[in-house]
Amino acid sequence: MKNSSNNSISNTETLAKQRPGERGSALVVALMCMVALFAITFAATKIRVASARDIEDKNAQAMQYWEARSGAATVEASLITDVPSIFDAEMLRAQTAVGGYPLPAFDPPQITPNYSRPVLNPDGSISNNNASQSTSLLGNLNAWAQRKSVIAENYASQRGYGSDKTKVAVFQESLRQQLVGGPSNAEPAYLLEYQIDSAVGEQGNARGRVRPSGTIMLGPAQPGCNTIVSLSANPTDISVGSSSTLTVTYTNASHVWLTDQTGAIVPGTDTTGLTETNSSQTLTFTVSPIDNTSYRAQAEGSGCHAVSAEVTIIVNYPPPEIIQFNATPSCINQGQSTTLNYQVRYASSITITGGGVNQTFPGNTGATITSG
């Protein structure tokens, strides 16, 4: 009995000695489990944050992409509205330079391929004029390219981006052997090939590019033509009945004349037999228009044709003048009638009132007398 009791006590002491170690191991295991759980939670949180940032970045990039696309579309759409208005002044200059035969800015859709780079008459019909009688539109295209840059820069600025975050590519020029003119005088015409590359935003330089392309036709800018002509007037404002002196300055021309706004040759100005020289020469003509009139000087030499800018003479008229106004007969009985006669000038309209009369008649602002 005694031995059994001693053994029992000994086992109890042994277990008591073992339990602190077991409790320590359990704590270590629990602590490791907590650390593992924390690590898993942290990793999951990190993944979620990374995913959220990735989604945010993708959303930002998508917004920048569509901003870039929108910016490019804005530039592309401006082709439809800006280019025709931009070319209006340049086309007028072209008409002036080639005597009314401009090279059109774009290919009209009704023109067949074999005439895809035509020179047109003022009425729009195809002409066989030399390509040298056309003029290059390149100068105005450069101005247009600058305007495209401003459009994109303004678009970027409105959205908080600097000008360094916008890009618009300009034009590229190439020469093709597209012949313009008749078989005996056909000449190569230039084609201006253009691309628009608009990119806006932080990622815009790498995303959202739109590249529409096309061609704009150019004349050979009067190759080999050195005929020059200009026109000035003194004075440019005159009173009716007075005169103005028109001075033509020309170089390398054998034939010089003046035309008015109708295209008619001004009488007394058609001058031929001139000596072509590189030195500037002058001719003067005196004109006395009775209405406002615009003039151009035209010159020809060695197959070249040059036209000056337009000069307008303003004709000023005195106040309306009643030259005569009477009644025939001047004395009548009641119930009888009389005829009113008038002579007026410098008046656009004439009105007679009084005694139950209120009538208006057309007049003439010029010096011609209007009678009635």
C-alpha positions as a printed Julia matrix, in Angstrom:
372×3 Matrix{Float64}:
   0.0     0.0      0.0
   2.73    2.29     0.91
   4.6     1.65    -2.31
   1.48    2.32    -4.32
   0.99    5.62    -2.61
   4.58    6.57    -3.27
   4.27    5.68    -6.96
   1.12    7.76    -7.28
   2.77   10.76    -5.72
   5.81   10.33    -7.96
   3.66   10.25   -11.13
   1.81   13.33   -10.05
   5.05   15.21    -9.53
   6.31   14.1    -12.93
   3.15   15.35   -14.65
   3.37   18.57   -12.75
   6.93   19.03   -13.97
   5.91   18.28   -17.6
   2.86   20.64   -17.83
   4.75   24.0    -17.89
   6.67   22.83   -20.99
   3.47   21.71   -22.66
   1.81   25.03   -21.84
   4.82   26.88   -23.36
   4.64   24.84   -26.53
   0.94   25.56   -26.85
   1.6    29.28   -26.46
   4.27   29.16   -29.14
   1.93   27.32   -31.5
  -0.86   29.82   -30.8
   1.5    32.72   -31.35
   2.71   31.27   -34.63
  -0.89   30.77   -35.73
  -1.65   34.41   -34.92
   1.41   35.58   -36.84
   0.44   33.44   -39.83
  -3.13   34.75   -39.69
  -1.84   38.34   -39.53
   0.5    37.7    -42.45
  -2.34   36.21   -44.49
  -4.61   39.15   -43.61
  -1.85   41.67   -44.45
  -1.13   39.94   -47.75
  -4.8    39.9    -48.65
  -5.11   43.58   -47.75
  -2.02   44.39   -49.81
  -3.46   42.49   -52.75
  -6.74   44.35   -52.4
  -4.94   47.71   -52.21
  -2.78   46.82   -55.21
  -5.85   45.73   -57.13
  -7.64   48.95   -56.2
  -4.64   51.01   -57.3
  -4.4    49.04   -60.51
  -8.08   49.65   -61.2
  -7.62   53.33   -60.36
  -4.61   53.56   -62.66
  -6.49   51.8    -65.43
  -9.46   54.12   -64.96
  -7.14   57.14   -65.04
  -5.43   55.82   -68.14
  -8.78   55.15   -69.75
  -9.87   58.71   -69.02
  -6.61   60.05   -70.42
  -6.99   57.81   -73.44
 -10.45   59.13   -74.21
  -9.34   62.67   -73.52
  -6.62   62.14   -76.08
  -9.09   60.62   -78.5
 -11.45   63.52   -77.89
  -8.65   66.0    -78.45
  -7.74   64.27   -81.69
 -11.38   64.2    -82.74
 -11.61   67.92   -82.04
  -8.69   68.56   -84.33
 -10.02   66.16   -86.94
 -13.49   67.73   -86.86
 -11.96   71.16   -87.35
 -10.89   69.98   -90.8
 -14.49   70.31   -91.85
 -15.03   73.82   -90.51
 -11.65   75.52   -90.25
  -9.97   74.54   -93.49
 -12.54   76.02   -95.89
 -12.62   79.31   -93.97
  -8.84   79.32   -93.66
  -8.45   78.84   -97.39
 -10.95   81.54   -98.37
  -8.37   84.31   -98.13
  -5.69   82.11   -99.66
  -7.94   81.16  -102.55
  -8.6    84.85  -103.18
  -4.84   85.38  -103.23
  -4.54   82.48  -105.64
  -7.15   83.97  -107.93
  -5.3    87.26  -107.82
  -1.96   85.64  -108.55
  -3.18   83.63  -111.52
  -5.69   86.03  -113.01
  -8.83   84.24  -111.87
  -7.74   80.61  -112.25
  -7.16   79.2   -108.77
  -5.93   75.75  -107.89
  -8.64   74.37  -105.56
  -7.71   73.47  -102.01
  -9.29   70.01  -102.09
 -10.26   67.55  -104.8
 -13.92   68.19  -105.7
 -15.73   64.84  -105.57
 -17.13   65.19  -109.07
 -13.67   65.43  -110.66
 -12.6    62.2   -112.37
  -9.25   60.58  -111.38
  -7.5    61.65  -114.57
  -8.21   65.25  -113.55
  -7.62   64.76  -109.85
  -5.34   67.8   -109.65
  -7.25   70.24  -111.86
  -7.02   73.94  -112.41
 -10.51   75.4   -112.42
 -12.1    78.27  -114.26
 -14.0    80.88  -112.21
 -17.25   79.05  -112.99
 -15.85   75.75  -111.67
 -15.25   74.1   -115.04
 -11.94   72.36  -115.77
  -9.36   74.45  -117.59
  -6.25   73.54  -119.59
  -4.23   76.42  -118.17
  -0.59   75.8   -117.38
   0.13   74.66  -113.87
   2.54   77.59  -113.68
  -0.54   79.83  -113.63
  -1.5    78.26  -110.3
  -0.15   79.11  -106.9
   1.01   77.11  -103.89
  -1.15   77.11  -100.78
   1.68   75.92   -98.53
   2.11   79.2    -96.68
  -1.44   79.19   -95.4
  -1.2    75.52   -94.48
   1.62   76.36   -92.1
  -0.63   78.91   -90.43
  -3.35   76.29   -90.26
  -0.97   73.82   -88.6
  -0.21   76.42   -85.94
  -3.94   76.84   -85.33
  -4.29   73.09   -84.87
  -1.63   73.21   -82.15
  -3.51   76.0    -80.39
  -6.71   73.95   -80.45
  -5.03   70.99   -78.78
  -3.17   73.17   -76.27
  -6.38   74.95   -75.28
  -8.11   71.6    -74.92
  -5.34   70.35   -72.63
  -5.24   73.6    -70.64
  -8.96   73.38   -69.89
  -8.3    69.99   -68.31
  -5.34   71.05   -66.22
  -2.55   69.83   -68.49
   0.37   71.91   -69.66
   1.36   72.48   -73.24
   4.02   69.8    -72.77
   1.19   67.28   -72.49
  -0.22   67.96   -75.92
   1.01   67.05   -79.34
  -0.2    67.77   -82.85
   1.84   66.52   -85.77
   2.2    68.79   -88.78
   2.27   68.09   -92.48
   4.55   66.23   -94.82
   5.08   67.34   -98.41
   5.91   65.17  -101.37
   6.09   65.68  -105.12
   4.23   63.35  -107.44
   4.31   63.43  -111.2
   0.65   64.32  -111.51
   0.44   66.3   -114.73
  -1.78   69.36  -114.95
  -2.57   71.19  -118.18
  -2.83   70.26  -121.82
  -0.67   67.55  -123.44
   1.78   70.07  -124.84
   2.31   72.03  -121.65
   1.64   69.48  -118.91
   3.55   70.14  -115.69
   3.95   68.19  -112.43
   1.75   69.33  -109.57
   2.64   69.06  -105.9
   0.58   67.05  -103.47
   0.7    67.91   -99.8
   0.18   64.76   -97.76
  -0.91   65.45   -94.21
  -1.33   63.5    -91.0
  -2.93   64.68   -87.79
  -1.48   63.17   -84.63
  -3.2    64.62   -81.59
  -2.41   63.37   -78.08
  -3.5    65.07   -74.85
  -2.96   64.19   -71.18
  -0.41   62.6    -68.87
  -0.4    59.41   -70.93
  -1.43   61.13   -74.12
   1.94   60.96   -75.79
   1.7    57.18   -75.7
  -2.05   56.67   -76.06
  -5.06   57.95   -77.91
  -3.49   58.9    -81.19
  -5.73   59.34   -84.18
  -4.12   59.67   -87.58
  -6.52   60.71   -90.33
  -4.68   61.45   -93.52
  -5.36   62.95   -96.9
  -3.94   65.08   -99.67
  -4.16   68.75  -100.53
  -3.18   69.77  -104.02
  -0.6    72.42  -104.66
   0.41   74.14  -107.83
   4.11   74.34  -108.61
   4.13   77.93  -107.3
   4.8    79.43  -110.72
   8.09   77.62  -111.43
  10.49   79.66  -113.51
   8.16   82.68  -113.56
   9.87   85.91  -112.53
   7.27   88.4   -113.78
   6.23   90.7   -110.93
   3.64   93.48  -110.9
   2.16   95.78  -108.27
  -0.31   98.66  -108.3
  -0.75  101.81  -106.2
  -3.16  104.75  -106.34
  -2.76  108.4   -105.35
  -5.11  109.53  -103.98
  -7.4   106.63  -103.1
 -10.29  108.99  -102.17
 -11.48  111.53  -104.72
 -14.42  113.83  -105.24
 -16.67  113.12  -108.17
 -15.16  114.64  -111.29
 -11.61  114.46  -109.91
  -8.82  112.09  -110.96
  -6.45  109.6   -109.38
  -3.08  108.43  -110.65
  -2.53  104.67  -110.83
   1.12  103.59  -110.84
   2.07  100.15  -112.13
   5.46   98.8   -111.03
   6.59   95.73  -112.98
   9.6    93.51  -113.61
  10.26   91.12  -116.52
   7.09   91.99  -118.42
   6.46   92.89  -122.05
   2.7    93.46  -121.72
   0.91   95.41  -118.96
  -2.74   96.42  -118.57
  -5.36   97.34  -115.96
  -8.68   95.65  -115.28
 -11.62   96.81  -113.17
 -13.75   94.75  -110.78
 -15.76   93.35  -113.68
 -12.61   91.98  -115.34
 -12.88   94.43  -118.23
  -9.73   96.11  -119.51
  -9.62   99.77  -118.51
  -9.58  101.81  -121.74
  -6.21  103.35  -122.56
  -4.18  101.04  -120.3
  -3.4    98.07  -122.58
   0.35   98.54  -123.15
   2.42   96.15  -125.29
   5.95   96.09  -126.7
   7.63   96.7   -123.34
  11.22   95.56  -122.84
  11.61   92.74  -120.34
  14.21   93.56  -117.73
  15.11   92.56  -114.19
  15.02   96.22  -113.18
  11.75   97.63  -111.87
   9.85   99.74  -114.39
   6.78  101.95  -113.9
   3.78  103.04  -115.91
   1.23  105.64  -114.8
  -2.41  105.99  -115.8
  -4.94  108.65  -114.85
  -8.49  107.54  -114.1
 -11.62  109.52  -113.23
 -14.27  107.03  -112.09
 -17.74  108.32  -111.26
 -18.41  105.45  -108.83
 -16.27  103.44  -106.43
 -14.04  101.29  -108.64
 -11.45   98.59  -107.95
  -8.46   98.06  -110.21
  -5.79   95.39  -110.71
  -2.6    95.52  -112.74
  -1.77   92.5   -114.88
   1.51   91.69  -116.58
   2.82   89.05  -118.98
   6.36   88.13  -119.89
   8.09   85.0   -121.24
   4.99   82.88  -120.83
   4.35   84.08  -117.26
   1.28   85.9   -116.04
   1.22   87.99  -112.84
  -1.61   89.93  -111.22
  -1.35   92.64  -108.57
  -3.39   93.08  -105.44
  -6.59   95.06  -105.77
  -6.64   98.85  -105.35
  -9.96  100.64  -104.8
 -10.73  104.28  -105.59
 -13.46  105.75  -103.38
 -15.56  108.43  -105.1
 -17.18  110.98  -102.78
 -20.27  112.89  -103.86
 -21.56  116.28  -102.64
 -24.91  116.51  -100.81
 -28.06  115.94  -102.91
 -28.77  118.92  -105.16
 -32.19  120.06  -106.47
 -31.38  121.71  -109.78
 -34.96  122.49  -110.74
 -38.46  122.06  -109.31
 -41.54  123.75  -110.83
 -45.16  123.28  -111.73
 -46.72  123.65  -115.18
 -48.96  125.55  -115.12
 -48.03  127.26  -111.89
 -51.56  128.64  -111.35
 -54.75  126.59  -111.67
 -58.41  126.83  -110.69
 -60.02  124.46  -108.25
 -60.52  121.07  -109.85
 -57.79  121.56  -112.39
 -54.4   119.77  -112.37
 -50.78  120.73  -112.83
 -47.58  118.82  -113.63
 -44.64  118.9   -111.23
 -41.2   118.79  -112.84
 -37.86  118.22  -111.13
 -34.17  117.79  -111.86
 -32.02  116.3   -109.09
 -28.54  114.79  -108.8
 -26.49  113.06  -106.1
 -29.72  111.67  -104.61
 -30.59  107.99  -104.25
 -34.33  108.73  -104.0
 -36.68  111.67  -104.52
 -39.85  112.26  -102.48
 -42.52  114.88  -103.25
 -44.97  115.71  -100.47
 -47.62  118.32   -99.7
 -51.15  119.15  -100.85
 -52.23  115.54  -100.63
 -49.19  114.34  -102.61
 -46.74  111.81  -101.17
 -44.75  110.05  -103.89
 -41.2   108.64  -104.0
 -39.15  108.19  -107.16
 -35.78  106.45  -107.7
 -32.78  108.71  -108.01
 -29.1   108.38  -108.88
 -26.27  108.83  -106.39
 -23.89  109.67  -109.22
 -23.43  112.88  -111.13
 -26.09  111.95  -113.69
 -29.1   114.24  -113.39
 -32.42  112.55  -112.61
 -35.42  114.26  -114.19
 -39.11  113.72  -113.7
